[in-house]
C-alpha cells in the first residue's frame, strides 16, 4: 500500500472508532472525528499531512498526493 491509501485507511478507521466511542462512552470523543475531518480538509488544500510524513519515515511507499 502506498502512503495515500494508508492515510485514507487510517482516517476511516479513526472516524469509525471515534463515532463508536462517542456512542458507547462519552460525547467528547466526537472531537476526534472533528480533528480528523479538519486535517483531511486542510490536507486537500495544502498537501501537508502529518501522518503521511510519519508513514514515509517508517518506510511506506510514497504516493501521488503525498509523495
Secondary structure in CASP SS format (residue, H / E / C, confidence):
PFRMAT SS
TARGET T0000
AUTHOR 0000-0000-0000
METHOD secondary structure of the structure
MODEL  1
X C 1.00
X E 1.00
X H 1.00
X H 1.00
X H 1.00
X H 1.00
X H 1.00
X H 1.00
X H 1.00
X H 1.00
X H 1.00
X H 1.00
X H 1.00
X H 1.00
X H 1.00
X H 1.00
X H 1.00
X H 1.00
X H 1.00
X H 1.00
X H 1.00
X H 1.00
X H 1.00
X H 1.00
X C 1.00
X C 1.00
X H 1.00
X H 1.00
X H 1.00
X H 1.00
X H 1.00
X H 1.00
X H 1.00
X H 1.00
X H 1.00
X H 1.00
X H 1.00
X H 1.00
X H 1.00
X H 1.00
X H 1.00
X H 1.00
X H 1.00
X H 1.00
X H 1.00
X H 1.00
X C 1.00
X C 1.00
X C 1.00
X H 1.00
X H 1.00
X H 1.00
X H 1.00
X H 1.00
X H 1.00
X H 1.00
X H 1.00
X C 1.00
X C 1.00
X C 1.00
X E 1.00
X C 1.00
X C 1.00
X C 1.00
X C 1.00
X C 1.00
X C 1.00
END
